């Protein structure tokens, strides 16, 4: 089976990546790390930079796993991309990072993590940055 990590270039995304590597090593499973955005400006905060992508690919190689990093910016939002991957891959688990938000922040801006938790059909592990 596959372990799927939804990665964003923030401490929460790194926490999700670290947990994905840990679980994939322990279970000897394939690891797929995905960075998905709507595909707007390359400066979009959720888009991993070239340096970040290279760093992640190096981490995955050094971990000695059957692992892959994919980056999507095809016009779908992150939730739609993750939902499609979950549907096609049927992963063992989806790992996402959570960040602390105020109640007002949740109300005004919504939460990608909440949408994912409520919409995907596989188990979801939500981790926080240390």
C-alpha positions in Angstrom: 0.0 0.0 0.0 0.9 3.6 -0.3 1.4 6.2 2.4 0.3 9.6 1.1 1.7 12.9 2.6 0.1 16.2 1.7 3.0 18.6 1.9 3.1 22.4 2.2 6.3 24.4 2.7 5.6 25.2 6.3 6.7 23.6 9.6 3.4 21.7 9.6 4.2 20.3 6.2 7.7 19.2 7.3 6.1 17.5 10.4 3.8 15.6 8.0 6.7 14.6 5.8 8.8 13.5 8.8 5.9 11.3 10.1 5.4 9.9 6.6 9.0 8.9 6.3 8.9 7.3 9.8 5.8 5.3 9.1 6.9 4.2 5.6 10.2 2.9 7.0 8.5 1.1 9.8 5.9 -0.5 7.6 8.2 -0.9 4.5 5.5 0.9 2.4 5.7 3.1 -0.6 5.6 6.9 0.2 4.1 9.5 -2.1 4.6 13.1 -1.1 2.4 15.6 -2.8 2.5 19.4 -3.0 -0.7 20.6 -4.6 -1.8 24.2 -5.4 -4.3 25.7 -7.7 -1.5 26.6 -10.1 -1.6 30.4 -9.7 1.5 32.5 -9.4 4.7 30.6 -8.8 5.2 32.7 -5.7 2.1 31.2 -4.1 2.8 30.4 -0.5 1.7 26.8 -0.8 3.9 26.0 -3.7 7.2 24.3 -2.8 10.2 26.1 -4.2 12.8 24.4 -6.4 15.2 24.3 -3.4 12.5 22.8 -1.2 11.7 20.1 -3.8 15.4 19.2 -4.1 15.7 19.0 -0.3 12.7 16.7 -0.1 13.9 14.5 -2.9 17.3 14.2 -1.2 15.6 13.3 2.1 13.5 10.6 0.4 16.5 9.1 -1.3 18.6 9.1 1.9 15.7 7.4 3.7 16.1 4.4 1.4 12.4 4.2 0.6 10.3 3.5 -2.4 9.3 7.2 -2.4 8.3 9.9 -4.8 7.6 13.6 -4.7 5.0 15.1 -7.0 3.9 18.7 -7.4 0.6 19.6 -8.9 -0.7 23.0 -10.1 -3.3 22.1 -12.6 -6.1 24.4 -11.7 -7.7 22.2 -9.0 -7.4 23.3 -5.4 -5.4 21.3 -3.0 -8.4 19.5 -1.6 -9.6 18.3 -5.0 -6.1 17.1 -5.9 -5.8 15.1 -2.6 -9.3 13.7 -3.0 -8.5 12.5 -6.5 -5.2 10.9 -5.3 -6.9 9.1 -2.4 -9.6 7.8 -4.8 -7.1 6.5 -7.3 -4.5 5.1 -4.9 -6.5 4.0 -1.9 -3.6 4.7 0.5 -3.0 3.1 3.8 -3.1 6.5 5.4 -3.1 10.2 4.4 -0.8 12.4 6.6 -1.5 16.1 6.8 0.0 18.9 8.9 -2.1 21.1 11.1 -1.4 24.6 12.2 -2.9 26.5 15.0 -5.6 29.0 14.0 -7.9 31.3 15.9 -11.6 30.6 15.8 -12.1 33.8 13.8 -9.3 32.7 11.4 -11.1 29.4 10.9 -14.4 31.2 10.3 -13.1 33.7 7.8 -10.6 31.6 5.9 -11.8 28.1 6.2 -9.4 25.2 6.7 -8.0 22.9 4.0 -7.2 20.4 6.7 -10.8 20.4 7.8 -12.0 19.9 4.3 -9.7 17.0 3.8 -10.7 15.4 7.1 -14.3 15.5 6.1 -14.0 14.5 2.5 -11.5 11.7 2.0 -12.3 8.0 2.3 -9.1 6.8 3.9 -7.7 7.2 7.4 -6.1 10.6 8.0 -3.2 11.2 10.5 -3.0 14.9 11.4 0.3 16.0 12.9 1.4 19.3 14.4 4.8 20.9 14.1 7.0 20.6 17.2 
